[in-house]
Amino acid sequence: MSLAQGTYYVPHESRWPVFGIPGIALLMAGFSVYLNGGGWGFPIMILGAVITLIMTVMWFRDVVHESVAGKYNEQVDMSFRQGMAWFIFSEVMFFGAFFGALFYARVLSIPWLGGDDAATSQFLWDSVLLSWPTAGPGMLDVDFTAMGAWALPTINTLILLTSGATLTWAHHAMKENHRKQVIIGLALTVLLGATFSSIQAYEYVYAWEELSLRMDTGIYGSLFYMLTGFHGVHVIIGALTLFVILIRVIKGHFTADDHFGFEAAAWYWHFVDVVWLGLFVFVYVI
Amino acid sequence: MSSATDTAHHGHDHHHAPPYGITRWLFTTNHKDLGVLYMSFGLLMFFIGGAMAMIIRAELFQPGLNLVDPYFFNQMTTMHALVMIFGAVMPALTGLANWLVPVQIGAPDMALPRVNNWAFWLLPAGFVLLLATLFMPGGAPASGWTMYPPLVLMLGDSFPFLIFAVHILGISSIMGSINIAVTILNMRAPGMTLMKMPLFVWTWLITAFLMIAVMPVLAGAVTMLLTDQYFGTSFFNAAGGGDPVMFQHIFWFFGHPEVYILILPAFGIVSAILPTFARKPLFGYSSMVYATASIAFLSFIVWAHHMFTVGLPLAGQLFFMYATMLVAVPTGVKIFNWMATMWRGSMTFETPMLFSIAFVLLFTVGGLSGVMLALAPVDLQYHDTYFVVAHFHYVLVTGTIFAIMAAVYYWLPKWTGHMYDEKLGKIHFWVSVISVNVLFFPQHFLGLAGMPRRIPDYALQFAEFNMISSIGGFVFGFAQLLFVWIIIKCVRGGEKVTDQVWEGAQGLEWTLPSPAPYHTFETPPVVK
């Protein structure tokens, strides 16, 4: 039920959160069965994914309708802002785990295994010398080439930085009510995001086939694919979100001083941007 | 945003009574309903995890392999921990937060009610996955709840279910915590400044921050396990340049804040109950807030004290030893404040007060054995013995669980409008407090004498203390059925209580009618 008295707004109950729960359970259980070698897990997984997707779309749909109907007051707006900020903080910590693994491998475990710490290396792989990037002391016969910073990752860095600029341009235009500029800026951002993902896909194929760099080529390959992979997934989600926002802009859902949906997507995009800068420096350059 | 709000838009009028039927509970966004759901779920899991503990204590009743297969024993120790941590304690505390935070800060509901619903219903989904593993080929996870590789990679079919169950429970915790943090920061009634908030609210704000910070790290760690198992990565494989010890670092970077996630809300509960029954304001309110924040900060820089025996560099051992000992300072501040609160108070000893006093005494026992374990040279002896088991059960059972029980007795009259059966409550307390010490205190001796944890058999010299411990365990376990009966009895009827319920109770929730109506503080109260 909808309650709106005084300064408070309490949204009415919703069936979508619960609708999605079996979806998530089926997605995870189906994937588990599939990983255990049961082929029948795959269709279950797809079914779960579809249910989860329907939940996401319908839930956001309700929220968009309520927002457009002007039901959200300033306090709700602030709750959304804080909620989004906390969510991005949790994402930062998720990436932190993988960056932590990267630093641990480079600063500690590779030197230990590769001879710096005799107490470790002489009992495991004696007189093996390792330097980053490496496939590890037990996979010395694995031959791969590391993905350099030039040229694809540098191009992608420029693309992502440009997309941050076009998005900020769109945001300023939004605040000044220049609708056309908002649409152009957002469309450019989405296009740049799609370009980034395409180049990354090409980079993966290139690394996999030409450089023989795979997830199973030791710690470097593991970290390379997991860090850039999770980032890549976030780019796709961010670009899809911005695409939805673009449609909402075209439909006229936002005003110069009421456009939190836009801002939330923009925050997310900038977060993804910053993660990439960390990746570019620590995975590709150094 | 526009402040225009029209309730007619959806054609609903102002229903003040809850809707009927199963859909009320499925679709509810009401913080009181969700609080009830969370706490009921916690209670159910408390008994499932408790049944596993009974199996463990039955096997250890006598030396020798008596009752269950050793591999099944390992499943029980693993599942007992996972069920109790993620199924019983965390949901029970989140349920208390749901029920109490809005009424303690004068908010109409949680800030993100639908997220609240979603976060709760993810829990049954996660536990369906986790508990289903008990019936799978290879059985449930048996690696210990810490999931150390390479052992955890040798599980049967349960492995991916374990990983994804942890993911789902993690998402639930993060969403629940975001909701609680936003509620506290954004939904306070006018005049309810941060430093006027009840300590339960403060401790939950800091707990929510910890959960949002570390649950994603756990998600990252278990994701690396998954890819190591199925996608050929080498995070925890030394041959590929990784390190199994790295898992322990990442896991305990989550795991140590996690144990403070389990205890901080309990601090808040006790800080609410002691002043009521001592009829004195809490001693040192602001120092309590700063102590809680200090504990939270320190929780991020002490993780490797769980790893003193894996071969840390000396500098690492020293750093983590001293950092861990520092935790005793803010914790000591808290215990001092609780005692000072009771000092020369007009104390009465109703059941919530009894549980709270037992908390102060017995949590301190667990805290002091924690300081012993913090000492790296000493820990080399104690590591992975029953001393550790005794330590964290004093903190978690006589600490957190006792605080949760105190909270239930304390606020049950507010929730139901009825006084619980005080006589039965006192019996429940005394049986529990005696049996829990019979259960866990001898485990200190067992551990100091060298009995390893997580092993189904033991040397003959440990027989007496194990039998005593098991007897205590059975009594404690069955005594909790009385707890359920007291709750059911109180829900169904009993002496009507006043709005304030307790003579010395202070705070916004006691200004509400008992039982509190379905919607409260629809117009914000003004806090002076």
Interface residues (C-beta under 8 A of the other chain):
Chain A: M1 S2 L3 A4 Q5 G6 T7 Y8 Y9 V10 P11 H12 E13 S14 R15 W16 P17 V18 G20 I21 P22 I24 A25 M28 A29 F31 S32 L35 N36 W59 S67 A69 G70 K71 Y72 N73 E74 Q75 V76 D77 M78 S79 Q82 G83 W86 F87 F89 S90 E91 M93 F94 F95 G96 A97 F98 G100 A101 Y104 A105 L108 S109 I110 W112 L113 L124 L130 T134 A135 G136 P137 G138 M139 R214 M215 D216 G218 I219 Y220 G221 S222 L223 Y225 M226 D258 F260
Chain B: M1 S2 S3 A4 T5 D6 T7 H9 H10 H12 H14 H15 L26 F27 T28 T29 N30 A107 P108 D109 A111 L112 P113 R114 V115 N117 W118 W121 L122 P124 A125 V128 L129 A132 D157 P160 F161 I163 F164 A165 H167 I168 I174 S177 I178 N179 A181 V182 L185 N186 M187 I212 A213 V214 M215 P216 V217 A219 G220 A221 T223 M224 T227 Y230 F231 G232 T233 S234 F235 N237 A238 A239 G240 G241 G242 D243 V245 M246 H249 I250 F253 H519 F521 E522 T523 P524
